[in-house]
């Protein structure tokens, strides 16, 4: 029981009497940094969404290019066969 009392007394001296970290200051700094971190996180999420959309568009373009290339091959083969006959 004595150690519990000593701990409470130590905490009281450290956080009330000496008060090297005023709670109001800590709260304000915490809020300030939390706002900055939240804004940064939102910006990163926006950038990520934009990146994903760009990747999807590039993938669709690549798929179209592949399909067109395949169609061109079929046409060239048909033309070649037609000329050889």
Biopython code that builds the backbone (N, CA, C, O; Angstrom):
import numpy as np
from Bio.PDB.StructureBuilder import StructureBuilder

atoms = [
    (1, "UNK", "N", (0.830, -1.201, 0.000)),
    (1, "UNK", "CA", (0.000, 0.000, 0.000)),
    (1, "UNK", "C", (0.865, 1.252, 0.000)),
    (1, "UNK", "O", (0.516, 2.270, -0.599)),
    (2, "UNK", "N", (2.002, 1.156, 0.685)),
    (2, "UNK", "CA", (2.897, 2.319, 0.754)),
    (2, "UNK", "C", (3.443, 2.657, -0.618)),
    (2, "UNK", "O", (3.603, 3.833, -0.948)),
    (3, "UNK", "N", (3.735, 1.629, -1.436)),
    (3, "UNK", "CA", (4.287, 1.902, -2.764)),
    (3, "UNK", "C", (3.244, 2.571, -3.662)),
    (3, "UNK", "O", (3.596, 3.408, -4.494)),
    (4, "UNK", "N", (1.960, 2.210, -3.503)),
    (4, "UNK", "CA", (0.891, 2.833, -4.283)),
    (4, "UNK", "C", (0.777, 4.300, -3.906)),
    (4, "UNK", "O", (0.601, 5.150, -4.778)),
    (5, "UNK", "N", (0.871, 4.600, -2.648)),
    (5, "UNK", "CA", (0.808, 5.984, -2.179)),
    (5, "UNK", "C", (2.008, 6.761, -2.700)),
    (5, "UNK", "O", (1.872, 7.913, -3.112)),
    (6, "UNK", "N", (3.177, 6.139, -2.683)),
    (6, "UNK", "CA", (4.395, 6.798, -3.170)),
    (6, "UNK", "C", (4.269, 7.081, -4.670)),
    (6, "UNK", "O", (4.698, 8.134, -5.142)),
    (7, "UNK", "N", (3.681, 6.142, -5.415)),
    (7, "UNK", "CA", (3.496, 6.361, -6.851)),
    (7, "UNK", "C", (2.563, 7.528, -7.112)),
    (7, "UNK", "O", (2.833, 8.374, -7.965)),
    (8, "UNK", "N", (1.475, 7.569, -6.381)),
    (8, "UNK", "CA", (0.523, 8.678, -6.556)),
    (8, "UNK", "C", (1.163, 10.010, -6.205)),
    (8, "UNK", "O", (0.961, 11.011, -6.892)),
    (9, "UNK", "N", (1.942, 10.010, -5.119)),
    (9, "UNK", "CA", (2.615, 11.241, -4.699)),
    (9, "UNK", "C", (3.607, 11.681, -5.778)),
    (9, "UNK", "O", (3.682, 12.865, -6.109)),
    (10, "UNK", "N", (4.365, 10.729, -6.325)),
    (10, "UNK", "CA", (5.317, 11.025, -7.391)),
    (10, "UNK", "C", (4.606, 11.584, -8.626)),
    (10, "UNK", "O", (5.068, 12.553, -9.227)),
    (11, "UNK", "N", (3.488, 10.971, -8.998)),
    (11, "UNK", "CA", (2.731, 11.457, -10.153)),
    (11, "UNK", "C", (2.187, 12.858, -9.902)),
    (11, "UNK", "O", (2.191, 13.700, -10.800)),
    (12, "UNK", "N", (1.725, 13.103, -8.697)),
    (12, "UNK", "CA", (1.201, 14.422, -8.357)),
    (12, "UNK", "C", (2.298, 15.476, -8.463)),
    (12, "UNK", "O", (2.087, 16.553, -9.021)),
    (13, "UNK", "N", (3.469, 15.154, -7.921)),
    (13, "UNK", "CA", (4.585, 16.101, -7.990)),
    (13, "UNK", "C", (4.995, 16.316, -9.449)),
    (13, "UNK", "O", (5.193, 17.451, -9.883)),
    (14, "UNK", "N", (5.120, 15.222, -10.198)),
    (14, "UNK", "CA", (5.604, 15.310, -11.577)),
    (14, "UNK", "C", (4.637, 16.044, -12.498)),
    (14, "UNK", "O", (5.062, 16.863, -13.314)),
    (15, "UNK", "N", (3.336, 15.760, -12.376)),
    (15, "UNK", "CA", (2.384, 16.312, -13.328)),
    (15, "UNK", "C", (1.589, 17.509, -12.824)),
    (15, "UNK", "O", (0.928, 18.188, -13.610)),
    (16, "UNK", "N", (1.644, 17.770, -11.544)),
    (16, "UNK", "CA", (0.909, 18.930, -11.030)),
    (16, "UNK", "C", (1.850, 19.991, -10.478)),
    (16, "UNK", "O", (1.793, 21.151, -10.887)),
    (17, "UNK", "N", (2.706, 19.602, -9.560)),
    (17, "UNK", "CA", (3.580, 20.578, -8.903)),
    (17, "UNK", "C", (4.658, 21.098, -9.854)),
    (17, "UNK", "O", (4.811, 22.310, -10.007)),
    (18, "UNK", "N", (5.399, 20.202, -10.487)),
    (18, "UNK", "CA", (6.468, 20.616, -11.388)),
    (18, "UNK", "C", (5.886, 21.000, -12.758)),
    (18, "UNK", "O", (6.304, 21.984, -13.370)),
    (19, "UNK", "N", (4.939, 20.224, -13.213)),
    (19, "UNK", "CA", (4.199, 20.456, -14.455)),
    (19, "UNK", "C", (5.093, 20.842, -15.645)),
    (19, "UNK", "O", (4.931, 21.921, -16.216)),
    (20, "UNK", "N", (6.036, 19.961, -16.020)),
    (20, "UNK", "CA", (6.886, 20.280, -17.163)),
    (20, "UNK", "C", (6.140, 20.177, -18.499)),
    (20, "UNK", "O", (6.564, 20.750, -19.503)),
    (21, "UNK", "N", (5.031, 19.442, -18.493)),
    (21, "UNK", "CA", (4.231, 19.276, -19.701)),
    (21, "UNK", "C", (2.793, 19.673, -19.409)),
    (21, "UNK", "O", (1.972, 18.816, -19.080)),
    (22, "UNK", "N", (2.480, 20.938, -19.521)),
    (22, "UNK", "CA", (1.095, 21.351, -19.247)),
    (22, "UNK", "C", (0.136, 20.631, -20.195)),
    (22, "UNK", "O", (0.364, 20.571, -21.403)),
    (23, "UNK", "N", (-0.919, 20.099, -19.635)),
    (23, "UNK", "CA", (-1.871, 19.312, -20.418)),
    (23, "UNK", "C", (-2.483, 20.121, -21.565)),
    (23, "UNK", "O", (-2.734, 19.580, -22.642)),
    (24, "UNK", "N", (-2.721, 21.402, -21.337)),
    (24, "UNK", "CA", (-3.311, 22.231, -22.396)),
    (24, "UNK", "C", (-2.348, 22.321, -23.588)),
    (24, "UNK", "O", (-2.769, 22.223, -24.740)),
    (25, "UNK", "N", (-1.070, 22.505, -23.304)),
    (25, "UNK", "CA", (-0.062, 22.565, -24.355)),
    (25, "UNK", "C", (0.015, 21.234, -25.098)),
    (25, "UNK", "O", (0.058, 21.206, -26.328)),
    (26, "UNK", "N", (0.033, 20.138, -24.352)),
    (26, "UNK", "CA", (0.066, 18.815, -24.972)),
    (26, "UNK", "C", (-1.159, 18.588, -25.856)),
    (26, "UNK", "O", (-1.042, 18.077, -26.970)),
    (27, "UNK", "N", (-2.321, 18.967, -25.358)),
    (27, "UNK", "CA", (-3.555, 18.794, -26.106)),
    (27, "UNK", "C", (-3.518, 19.608, -27.399)),
    (27, "UNK", "O", (-3.898, 19.115, -28.461)),
    (28, "UNK", "N", (-3.059, 20.853, -27.303)),
    (28, "UNK", "CA", (-2.982, 21.710, -28.494)),
    (28, "UNK", "C", (-2.008, 21.153, -29.530)),
    (28, "UNK", "O", (-2.303, 21.133, -30.725)),
    (29, "UNK", "N", (-0.867, 20.711, -29.069)),
    (29, "UNK", "CA", (0.122, 20.141, -29.999)),
    (29, "UNK", "C", (-0.397, 18.852, -30.627)),
    (29, "UNK", "O", (-0.200, 18.609, -31.818)),
    (30, "UNK", "N", (-1.056, 18.038, -29.828)),
    (30, "UNK", "CA", (-1.627, 16.795, -30.339)),
    (30, "UNK", "C", (-2.663, 17.097, -31.423)),
    (30, "UNK", "O", (-2.663, 16.452, -32.472)),
    (31, "UNK", "N", (-3.541, 18.065, -31.182)),
    (31, "UNK", "CA", (-4.562, 18.444, -32.160)),
    (31, "UNK", "C", (-3.924, 18.987, -33.435)),
    (31, "UNK", "O", (-4.341, 18.642, -34.541)),
    (32, "UNK", "N", (-2.910, 19.840, -33.274)),
    (32, "UNK", "CA", (-2.223, 20.423, -34.425)),
    (32, "UNK", "C", (-1.626, 19.327, -35.316)),
    (32, "UNK", "O", (-1.828, 19.317, -36.530)),
    (33, "UNK", "N", (-0.899, 18.419, -34.695)),
    (33, "UNK", "CA", (-0.241, 17.371, -35.469)),
    (33, "UNK", "C", (-1.253, 16.368, -36.029)),
    (33, "UNK", "O", (-1.054, 15.830, -37.118)),
    (34, "UNK", "N", (-2.322, 16.120, -35.298)),
    (34, "UNK", "CA", (-3.356, 15.211, -35.778)),
    (34, "UNK", "C", (-4.018, 15.787, -37.028)),
    (34, "UNK", "O", (-4.294, 15.046, -37.972)),
    (35, "UNK", "N", (-4.274, 17.087, -37.050)),
    (35, "UNK", "CA", (-4.862, 17.735, -38.223)),
    (35, "UNK", "C", (-3.924, 17.613, -39.420)),
    (35, "UNK", "O", (-4.367, 17.312, -40.528)),
    (36, "UNK", "N", (-2.641, 17.844, -39.204)),
    (36, "UNK", "CA", (-1.657, 17.735, -40.294)),
    (36, "UNK", "C", (-1.587, 16.306, -40.820)),
    (36, "UNK", "O", (-1.562, 16.083, -42.030)),
    (37, "UNK", "N", (-1.554, 15.339, -39.903)),
    (37, "UNK", "CA", (-1.473, 13.936, -40.315)),
    (37, "UNK", "C", (-2.726, 13.505, -41.065)),
    (37, "UNK", "O", (-2.643, 12.774, -42.052)),
    (38, "UNK", "N", (-3.876, 13.951, -40.603)),
    (38, "UNK", "CA", (-5.136, 13.612, -41.260)),
    (38, "UNK", "C", (-5.169, 14.199, -42.667)),
    (38, "UNK", "O", (-5.577, 13.524, -43.612)),
    (39, "UNK", "N", (-4.741, 15.456, -42.810)),
    (39, "UNK", "CA", (-4.709, 16.094, -44.126)),
    (39, "UNK", "C", (-3.740, 15.358, -45.054)),
    (39, "UNK", "O", (-4.039, 15.141, -46.229)),
    (40, "UNK", "N", (-2.597, 14.983, -44.526)),
    (40, "UNK", "CA", (-1.614, 14.255, -45.328)),
    (40, "UNK", "C", (-2.153, 12.889, -45.750)),
    (40, "UNK", "O", (-1.962, 12.467, -46.891)),
    (41, "UNK", "N", (-2.814, 12.213, -44.844)),
    (41, "UNK", "CA", (-3.398, 10.911, -45.155)),
    (41, "UNK", "C", (-4.460, 11.034, -46.248)),
    (41, "UNK", "O", (-4.504, 10.214, -47.165)),
    (42, "UNK", "N", (-5.306, 12.043, -46.155)),
    (42, "UNK", "CA", (-6.329, 12.253, -47.173)),
    (42, "UNK", "C", (-5.698, 12.527, -48.537)),
    (42, "UNK", "O", (-6.175, 12.021, -49.553)),
    (43, "UNK", "N", (-4.634, 13.323, -48.565)),
    (43, "UNK", "CA", (-3.933, 13.617, -49.811)),
    (43, "UNK", "C", (-3.318, 12.349, -50.401)),
    (43, "UNK", "O", (-3.392, 12.125, -51.609)),
    (44, "UNK", "N", (-2.715, 11.526, -49.556)),
    (44, "UNK", "CA", (-2.127, 10.272, -50.028)),
    (44, "UNK", "C", (-3.197, 9.330, -50.580)),
    (44, "UNK", "O", (-2.973, 8.653, -51.584)),
    (45, "UNK", "N", (-4.351, 9.286, -49.931)),
    (45, "UNK", "CA", (-5.450, 8.447, -50.420)),
    (45, "UNK", "C", (-5.944, 8.942, -51.774)),
    (45, "UNK", "O", (-6.266, 8.139, -52.649)),
    (46, "UNK", "N", (-6.005, 10.275, -51.950)),
    (46, "UNK", "CA", (-6.433, 10.858, -53.225)),
    (46, "UNK", "C", (-5.434, 10.500, -54.328)),
    (46, "UNK", "O", (-5.827, 10.127, -55.434)),
    (47, "UNK", "N", (-4.152, 10.614, -54.022)),
    (47, "UNK", "CA", (-3.107, 10.273, -54.986)),
    (47, "UNK", "C", (-3.187, 8.789, -55.353)),
    (47, "UNK", "O", (-3.035, 8.421, -56.518)),
    (48, "UNK", "N", (-3.423, 7.949, -54.358)),
    (48, "UNK", "CA", (-3.531, 6.515, -54.609)),
    (48, "UNK", "C", (-4.716, 6.211, -55.528)),
    (48, "UNK", "O", (-4.584, 5.421, -56.464)),
    (49, "UNK", "N", (-5.860, 6.824, -55.273)),
    (49, "UNK", "CA", (-7.043, 6.607, -56.114)),
    (49, "UNK", "C", (-6.765, 7.047, -57.552)),
    (49, "UNK", "O", (-7.142, 6.360, -58.502)),
    (50, "UNK", "N", (-6.107, 8.191, -57.702)),
    (50, "UNK", "CA", (-5.754, 8.703, -59.036)),
    (50, "UNK", "C", (-4.816, 7.723, -59.749)),
    (50, "UNK", "O", (-4.979, 7.454, -60.939)),
    (51, "UNK", "N", (-3.853, 7.205, -59.026)),
    (51, "UNK", "CA", (-2.901, 6.249, -59.591)),
    (51, "UNK", "C", (-3.614, 4.982, -60.061)),
    (51, "UNK", "O", (-3.352, 4.477, -61.152)),
    (52, "UNK", "N", (-4.515, 4.478, -59.224)),
    (52, "UNK", "CA", (-5.250, 3.256, -59.570)),
    (52, "UNK", "C", (-6.089, 3.491, -60.828)),
    (52, "UNK", "O", (-6.145, 2.627, -61.704)),
    (53, "UNK", "N", (-6.734, 4.646, -60.922)),
    (53, "UNK", "CA", (-7.538, 4.954, -62.112)),
    (53, "UNK", "C", (-6.658, 5.011, -63.354)),
    (53, "UNK", "O", (-7.029, 4.489, -64.406)),
    (54, "UNK", "N", (-5.488, 5.649, -63.235)),
    (54, "UNK", "CA", (-4.566, 5.733, -64.372)),
    (54, "UNK", "C", (-4.110, 4.342, -64.799)),
    (54, "UNK", "O", (-4.004, 4.062, -65.993)),
    (55, "UNK", "N", (-3.842, 3.477, -63.839)),
    (55, "UNK", "CA", (-3.410, 2.109, -64.153)),
    (55, "UNK", "C", (-4.511, 1.355, -64.881)),
    (55, "UNK", "O", (-4.233, 0.591, -65.805)),
    (56, "UNK", "N", (-5.761, 1.562, -64.473)),
    (56, "UNK", "CA", (-6.881, 0.893, -65.124)),
    (56, "UNK", "C", (-7.029, 1.369, -66.562)),
    (56, "UNK", "O", (-7.290, 0.568, -67.459)),
    (57, "UNK", "N", (-6.862, 2.680, -66.785)),
    (57, "UNK", "CA", (-6.959, 3.229, -68.138)),
    (57, "UNK", "C", (-5.826, 2.676, -69.000)),
    (57, "UNK", "O", (-6.055, 2.266, -70.138)),
    (58, "UNK", "N", (-4.609, 2.664, -68.464)),
    (58, "UNK", "CA", (-3.466, 2.134, -69.208)),
    (58, "UNK", "C", (-3.678, 0.662, -69.553)),
    (58, "UNK", "O", (-3.339, 0.227, -70.654)),
    (59, "UNK", "N", (-4.236, -0.101, -68.620)),
    (59, "UNK", "CA", (-4.491, -1.519, -68.854)),
    (59, "UNK", "C", (-5.513, -1.694, -69.979)),
    (59, "UNK", "O", (-5.353, -2.561, -70.838)),
    (60, "UNK", "N", (-6.569, -0.861, -69.970)),
    (60, "UNK", "CA", (-7.587, -0.931, -71.020)),
    (60, "UNK", "C", (-6.976, -0.556, -72.369)),
    (60, "UNK", "O", (-7.253, -1.201, -73.380)),
    (61, "UNK", "N", (-6.137, 0.495, -72.383)),
    (61, "UNK", "CA", (-5.473, 0.901, -73.625)),
    (61, "UNK", "C", (-4.586, -0.217, -74.154)),
    (61, "UNK", "O", (-4.557, -0.480, -75.357)),
    (62, "UNK", "N", (-3.868, -0.868, -73.258)),
    (62, "UNK", "CA", (-2.987, -1.966, -73.661)),
    (62, "UNK", "C", (-3.808, -3.123, -74.217)),
    (62, "UNK", "O", (-3.432, -3.730, -75.220)),
    (63, "UNK", "N", (-4.925, -3.427, -73.567)),
    (63, "UNK", "CA", (-5.803, -4.492, -74.052)),
    (63, "UNK", "C", (-6.335, -4.160, -75.449)),
    (63, "UNK", "O", (-6.424, -5.034, -76.310)),
    (64, "UNK", "N", (-6.688, -2.880, -75.665)),
    (64, "UNK", "CA", (-7.169, -2.456, -76.983)),
    (64, "UNK", "C", (-6.064, -2.583, -78.022)),
    (64, "UNK", "O", (-6.304, -3.054, -79.134)),
    (65, "UNK", "N", (-4.857, -2.164, -77.662)),
    (65, "UNK", "CA", (-3.722, -2.275, -78.576)),
    (65, "UNK", "C", (-3.480, -3.732, -78.951)),
    (65, "UNK", "O", (-3.220, -4.040, -80.115)),
    (66, "UNK", "N", (-3.562, -4.616, -77.985)),
    (66, "UNK", "CA", (-3.365, -6.040, -78.240)),
    (66, "UNK", "C", (-4.444, -6.562, -79.174)),
    (66, "UNK", "O", (-4.149, -7.308, -80.107)),
    (67, "UNK", "N", (-5.680, -6.180, -78.934)),
    (67, "UNK", "CA", (-6.793, -6.622, -79.782)),
    (67, "UNK", "C", (-6.622, -6.105, -81.200)),
    (67, "UNK", "O", (-6.852, -6.845, -82.157)),
    (68, "UNK", "N", (-6.222, -4.845, -81.354)),
    (68, "UNK", "CA", (-6.010, -4.270, -82.682)),
    (68, "UNK", "C", (-4.871, -4.989, -83.381)),
    (68, "UNK", "O", (-4.968, -5.292, -84.570)),
    (69, "UNK", "N", (-3.792, -5.269, -82.658)),
    (69, "UNK", "CA", (-2.659, -5.990, -83.240)),
    (69, "UNK", "C", (-3.081, -7.364, -83.724)),
    (69, "UNK", "O", (-2.679, -7.794, -84.805)),
    (70, "UNK", "N", (-3.886, -8.052, -82.933)),
    (70, "UNK", "CA", (-4.373, -9.373, -83.328)),
    (70, "UNK", "C", (-5.245, -9.269, -84.574)),
    (70, "UNK", "O", (-5.143, -10.105, -85.471)),
    (71, "UNK", "N", (-6.113, -8.238, -84.639)),
    (71, "UNK", "CA", (-6.961, -8.034, -85.814)),
    (71, "UNK", "C", (-6.109, -7.746, -87.046)),
    (71, "UNK", "O", (-6.397, -8.257, -88.128)),
    (72, "UNK", "N", (-5.068, -6.938, -86.894)),
    (72, "UNK", "CA", (-4.180, -6.621, -88.010)),
    (72, "UNK", "C", (-3.484, -7.873, -88.523)),
    (72, "UNK", "O", (-3.314, -8.043, -89.730)),
    (73, "UNK", "N", (-3.079, -8.753, -87.604)),
    (73, "UNK", "CA", (-2.438, -10.005, -88.003)),
    (73, "UNK", "C", (-3.399, -10.858, -88.825)),
    (73, "UNK", "O", (-3.011, -11.425, -89.847)),
    (74, "UNK", "N", (-4.647, -10.950, -88.382)),
    (74, "UNK", "CA", (-5.648, -11.736, -89.107)),
    (74, "UNK", "C", (-5.842, -11.156, -90.495)),
    (74, "UNK", "O", (-5.900, -11.902, -91.473)),
    (75, "UNK", "N", (-5.943, -9.843, -90.599)),
    (75, "UNK", "CA", (-6.142, -9.181, -91.896)),
    (75, "UNK", "C", (-4.934, -9.423, -92.798)),
    (75, "UNK", "O", (-5.091, -9.746, -93.975)),
    (76, "UNK", "N", (-3.735, -9.270, -92.252)),
    (76, "UNK", "CA", (-2.530, -9.482, -93.050)),
    (76, "UNK", "C", (-2.447, -10.932, -93.537)),
    (76, "UNK", "O", (-2.075, -11.191, -94.682)),
    (77, "UNK", "N", (-2.790, -11.855, -92.672)),
    (77, "UNK", "CA", (-2.770, -13.268, -93.065)),
    (77, "UNK", "C", (-3.777, -13.510, -94.177)),
    (77, "UNK", "O", (-3.478, -14.203, -95.149)),
    (78, "UNK", "N", (-4.969, -12.941, -94.037)),
    (78, "UNK", "CA", (-6.012, -13.108, -95.062)),
    (78, "UNK", "C", (-5.551, -12.500, -96.373)),
    (78, "UNK", "O", (-5.749, -13.104, -97.427)),
    (79, "UNK", "N", (-4.946, -11.328, -96.337)),
    (79, "UNK", "CA", (-4.451, -10.672, -97.547)),
    (79, "UNK", "C", (-3.349, -11.515, -98.191)),
    (79, "UNK", "O", (-3.323, -11.703, -99.407)),
    (80, "UNK", "N", (-2.452, -12.012, -97.362)),
    (80, "UNK", "CA", (-1.343, -12.855, -97.872)),
    (80, "UNK", "C", (-1.898, -14.110, -98.536)),
    (80, "UNK", "O", (-1.444, -14.494, -99.613)),
    (81, "UNK", "N", (-2.860, -14.737, -97.912)),
    (81, "UNK", "CA", (-3.461, -15.939, -98.465)),
    (81, "UNK", "C", (-4.173, -15.617, -99.780)),
    (81, "UNK", "O", (-4.137, -16.403, -100.727)),
    (82, "UNK", "N", (-4.805, -14.478, -99.821)),
    (82, "UNK", "CA", (-5.543, -14.061, -101.021)),
    (82, "UNK", "C", (-4.573, -13.818, -102.177)),
    (82, "UNK", "O", (-4.877, -14.169, -103.318)),
    (83, "UNK", "N", (-3.418, -13.227, -101.901)),
    (83, "UNK", "CA", (-2.435, -12.942, -102.947)),
    (83, "UNK", "C", (-1.744, -14.204, -103.441)),
    (83, "UNK", "O", (-1.354, -14.279, -104.606)),
    (84, "UNK", "N", (-1.588, -15.191, -102.574)),
    (84, "UNK", "CA", (-0.908, -16.419, -102.975)),
    (84, "UNK", "C", (-1.842, -17.353, -103.730)),
    (84, "UNK", "O", (-1.375, -18.289, -104.380)),
    (85, "UNK", "N", (-3.122, -17.127, -103.663)),
    (85, "UNK", "CA", (-4.032, -18.037, -104.358)),
    (85, "UNK", "C", (-4.209, -17.688, -105.796)),
    (85, "UNK", "O", (-4.948, -18.367, -106.510)),
]
sb = StructureBuilder()
sb.init_structure("model")
sb.init_model(0)
sb.init_chain("A")
sb.init_seg("    ")
for serial, (resi, resn, name, xyz) in enumerate(atoms, 1):
    if name == "N":
        sb.init_residue(resn, " ", resi, " ")
    sb.init_atom(name, np.array(xyz, "f"), 0.0, 1.0, " ", f" {name:<3s}", serial, name[0])
structure = sb.get_structure()
